[in-house]
């Protein structure tokens, strides 16, 4: 039982394992932290124990910014043991962020929502970005139920793709900077002008963690590819590319279904398909939700830094404009 009379005590640790039964977003997996280290961030890991029981773990990224100083980022965390009361989880987040503030010039946090509410709303933090929605597909049902859960149009496209004769292959993503999927996706990202993590991140994850690469070919020529990053017990879609011929043959539908089956066979319990943007990319949002995935709202991005508490208070109308208050 958690001793509610005591404040949660976070202690540094080395590469923690999340509590049994906890879901784990990509941003809280050690492979994410180590991959980000290759891009200039410093990961640190913390855990909250009661006796020998791990109640929560947290991965924090730290980076020094010119003119601003050292900032800490807590993204999609902490990972909590199932069954912890909402008030206990909120208190644990507050305790961790308070500890981080003592060693950093500023703290950024994007915690997942707790009991349907953002755990940092109404506090001292300044909201920087509103919470997005991601598509999350549970892989707990058996394959037949997963297929039955596909939307009708999605399932029809899958049937046509399965009859189309594309050759599919599954495997680990190689540590190969010149891999054709990275080249094609880079061209695609430039043409469509979307932001994404650099190829070095995927290559670092391939060295440090688990991946699933699904490719579609015809006559030995790549027509499409999808890369998934595994952060047990969950996984995430990371990047993909489809040729014009592959789009005509619904290769992306076939590859995603093959990935769903393969990830379930590996014991993965949930697959996150990325942010849902129903305004900017409505077709992509429908494609993700067509798998039977549910839209899950994330917490906002919040900041605590010199001056930010004053701005946060002003935006909530708690103090009059022009008043002076120290951090």
C-alpha positions in Angstrom: 0.0 0.0 0.0 1.2 3.5 -0.8 1.9 5.6 2.3 -0.2 8.7 1.4 1.2 10.6 4.4 4.6 10.7 2.8 5.5 12.8 -0.2 6.7 10.7 -3.2 10.5 10.4 -3.2 12.2 10.2 -6.5 15.7 8.8 -6.7 18.1 8.6 -9.7 18.5 5.1 -11.2 20.2 3.4 -14.1 17.9 2.2 -17.0 14.8 1.4 -15.0 12.1 -1.1 -15.9 8.6 0.4 -15.8 6.3 -1.0 -13.2 4.6 -4.3 -14.0 1.5 -3.7 -16.0 2.3 -0.1 -16.9 1.8 1.2 -20.4 5.0 2.8 -21.8 4.9 5.6 -24.4 7.9 5.8 -26.7 9.2 9.0 -24.9 9.6 7.1 -21.7 11.5 4.1 -23.0 15.3 4.1 -22.3 16.0 3.6 -26.0 14.4 6.9 -26.7 16.6 8.6 -24.2 19.8 7.0 -25.5 18.8 7.8 -29.1 18.2 11.4 -28.1 21.6 11.5 -26.5 23.1 11.0 -30.0 21.3 14.3 -30.9 22.7 16.3 -28.0 20.3 15.7 -25.1 21.3 14.1 -21.8 18.9 11.5 -20.5 18.4 10.8 -16.8 16.2 8.2 -15.1 14.3 8.2 -11.9 12.2 5.8 -9.9 9.8 6.0 -7.0 9.8 3.0 -4.7 8.1 1.8 -1.6 10.3 -0.9 -0.2 11.1 -3.3 -3.1 8.0 -2.3 -5.1 8.5 0.2 -8.0 5.6 2.5 -8.1 6.7 4.7 -11.0 9.6 5.5 -13.3 10.5 8.6 -15.3 12.8 9.5 -18.1 13.9 13.1 -18.3 16.0 14.8 -21.0 18.3 17.6 -20.2 19.8 20.2 -22.5 21.7 23.4 -22.2 20.4 26.2 -24.4 22.6 29.3 -25.2 21.5 32.4 -23.3 18.8 30.4 -21.4 20.7 27.7 -19.4 19.9 24.1 -18.7 16.4 22.9 -19.2 14.7 19.6 -18.4 12.0 17.9 -20.4 9.6 15.3 -19.0 7.6 13.9 -21.9 4.6 11.5 -21.6 5.7 10.5 -18.2 6.0 9.2 -15.5 5.0 5.6 -16.1 2.9 4.5 -13.1 2.0 1.2 -11.6 -1.6 0.3 -12.4 -4.1 1.1 -9.7 -2.4 4.1 -8.1 -5.0 6.7 -7.2 -5.2 9.8 -9.4 -4.3 12.1 -6.5 -1.2 10.0 -5.8 -0.1 10.2 -9.4 -0.6 14.0 -9.5 1.4 14.4 -6.3 4.2 12.3 -7.7 4.4 14.4 -10.8 4.5 17.6 -8.7 7.3 16.2 -6.5 9.4 15.2 -9.5 9.0 18.6 -11.3 9.9 20.4 -8.1 13.1 18.3 -7.7 14.0 19.0 -11.4 13.5 22.8 -10.9 16.2 22.8 -8.2 18.8 21.7 -10.7 17.6 23.3 -13.9 17.0 26.9 -15.2 13.7 25.7 -16.5 11.4 22.7 -16.8 9.2 21.6 -19.7 6.6 18.9 -19.1 4.0 17.1 -21.3 2.5 14.6 -18.9 -0.2 12.3 -20.0 -3.7 13.1 -18.7 -4.8 11.5 -15.4 -8.4 10.5 -14.9 -9.4 12.6 -17.9 -7.7 15.8 -16.8 -4.3 17.5 -17.3 -2.4 17.1 -14.1 -0.7 20.5 -14.5 -3.8 22.6 -15.3 -4.4 25.4 -12.9 -0.9 25.3 -11.4 2.2 27.4 -11.6 3.2 26.2 -15.1 2.7 28.2 -18.2 0.8 26.3 -21.0 2.9 26.5 -24.2 1.0 24.1 -26.5 -2.5 22.5 -26.1 -2.7 18.8 -25.9 -2.9 16.9 -29.1 -4.7 13.6 -29.8 -2.9 10.4 -30.9 -4.4 7.2 -32.4 -3.8 4.2 -30.2 -4.8 0.7 -31.2 -5.1 -2.0 -28.6 -3.5 -5.3 -29.6 -5.1 -7.2 -26.8 -7.9 -8.8 -28.9 -7.0 -11.8 -31.1 -6.2 -11.4 -34.8 -9.8 -12.3 -35.9 -11.3 -9.6 -33.6 -8.7 -7.1 -34.7 -9.6 -7.7 -38.3 -13.3 -7.5 -37.5 -12.6 -4.1 -35.8 -11.3 -2.6 -39.1 -13.6 -0.1 -40.6 -15.4 -1.5 -43.7 -13.6 0.6 -46.3 -10.3 -0.1 -44.6 -11.0 -3.8 -44.7 -12.0 -3.7 -48.3 -8.8 -2.0 -49.3 -6.9 -4.6 -47.4 -8.6 -7.4 -49.2 -7.7 -5.8 -52.6 -4.1 -5.3 -51.5 -3.8 -8.9 -50.3 -4.9 -10.1 -53.8 -2.6 -7.7 -55.6 0.6 -9.7 -55.6 2.9 -7.4 -53.7 5.7 -9.3 -51.8 6.0 -8.4 -48.1 8.9 -8.8 -45.9 9.4 -8.2 -42.1 12.5 -7.8 -40.1 14.7 -5.5 -38.0 15.7 -2.2 -39.3 19.5 -2.2 -40.1 22.0 0.3 -38.9 22.5 1.5 -42.4 22.6 5.3 -43.0 22.1 4.8 -46.8 19.0 2.6 -46.4 16.6 3.2 -49.2 13.6 3.9 -46.9 15.5 6.7 -45.2 16.4 8.3 -48.5 12.9 8.1 -49.9 11.3 9.4 -46.7 13.7 12.3 -46.6 12.7 13.3 -50.1 9.0 12.9 -49.1 9.4 15.0 -46.0 11.0 17.8 -48.0 8.3 17.8 -50.6 5.4 17.7 -48.1 7.2 20.0 -45.6 6.5 18.1 -42.5 8.6 18.0 -39.4 10.1 14.7 -38.1 13.0 13.4 -36.1 16.2 13.2 -38.2 17.3 9.8 -39.7 20.1 9.6 -37.0 17.4 9.0 -34.4 16.0 5.9 -36.3 19.6 4.6 -36.8 20.4 5.1 -33.1 17.2 3.2 -32.1 18.1 0.4 -34.4 21.4 0.0 -32.5 19.9 0.4 -29.0 16.4 -1.0 -29.1 13.8 -3.2 -31.0 12.4 -2.3 -34.4 10.0 -3.7 -37.0 10.5 -2.9 -40.6 7.8 -4.0 -43.1 8.5 -3.6 -46.8 6.5 -4.2 -50.0 8.2 -5.0 -53.2 7.4 -6.0 -56.8 9.9 -7.8 -58.9 12.5 -7.0 -56.3 11.9 -3.2 -56.4 10.7 -1.4 -53.2 7.2 0.0 -53.5 6.7 0.9 -49.9 8.1 0.6 -46.4 7.1 1.3 -42.8 9.3 1.4 -39.7 8.0 0.8 -36.2 9.8 1.4 -32.9 9.1 -1.1 -30.1 9.0 0.2 -26.5 7.5 -2.7 -24.6 4.8 -3.3 -23.9 3.8 -0.7 -26.6 5.1 0.2 -30.1 4.9 3.3 -32.3 4.7 3.9 -36.0 7.8 6.0 -36.8 8.1 6.7 -40.5 7.0 5.3 -43.9 7.0 5.9 -47.6 4.9 4.6 -50.5 5.6 4.9 -54.2 2.9 6.0 -56.7 2.4 2.3 -57.7 2.3 1.3 -54.1 -0.4 3.8 -53.4 -2.5 2.4 -56.3 -2.2 -1.0 -54.8 -2.9 0.1 -51.2 0.5 -1.1 -50.0 0.4 1.1 -46.9 -2.9 -0.6 -45.8 -1.3 -4.1 -46.4 1.9 -3.2 -44.5 0.1 -1.7 -41.5 -2.1 -4.8 -41.1 1.0 -7.0 -41.4 2.7 -4.9 -38.7 -0.3 -5.2 -36.4 -0.2 -9.0 -36.7 3.6 -9.2 -36.3 3.6 -6.8 -33.3 0.9 -8.8 -31.5 2.9 -12.0 -32.1 5.8 -10.3 -30.3 3.6 -9.6 -27.3 3.0 -5.9 -27.9 -0.2 -4.8 -26.3 -0.8 -1.4 -27.9 0.3 0.4 -31.1 0.4 4.2 -31.3 0.0 5.6 -34.8 0.9 9.2 -34.2 -0.8 12.5 -33.9 -4.3 13.0 -35.4 -4.6 16.1 -37.4 -8.1 16.2 -38.7 -7.6 19.7 -40.2 -4.2 19.6 -41.9 -4.2 15.9 -42.9 -7.8 14.6 -42.6 -7.2 11.6 -45.0 -4.3 10.4 -42.8 -6.3 10.8 -39.7 -9.1 8.7 -41.2 -6.6 6.1 -42.3 -5.2 5.8 -38.7 -8.7 5.6 -37.1 -9.8 3.1 -39.8 -7.7 0.5 -38.0 -10.1 0.6 -35.1 -7.7 2.8 -33.1 -9.1 5.2 -30.5 -8.2 8.9 -30.3 -6.4 9.5 -27.0 -6.0 13.1 -25.8 -2.5 14.0 -24.5 -1.6 16.5 -21.9 -0.5 20.0 -22.9 3.1 21.2 -23.0 3.9 23.3 -19.9 6.9 25.4 -18.9 8.2 26.6 -15.5 11.1 29.1 -15.9 12.0 32.5 -14.7 9.1 34.8 -15.5 6.8 32.0 -16.7 4.8 31.9 -13.4 3.9 35.5 -13.8 2.8 35.0 -17.4 0.8 31.9 -16.4 -0.9 33.8 -13.7 -1.7 36.7 -16.0 -3.2 34.4 -18.6 -5.5 33.0 -15.9 -6.5 36.5 -14.6 -5.3 35.7 -11.2 -3.2 38.9 -10.7 -3.6 42.3 -12.4 -1.5 43.3 -15.4 1.6 45.3 -14.3 1.9 43.6 -10.9 5.3 42.3 -10.0 5.9 38.9 -8.5 9.1 36.9 -8.3 9.3 33.3 -9.3 
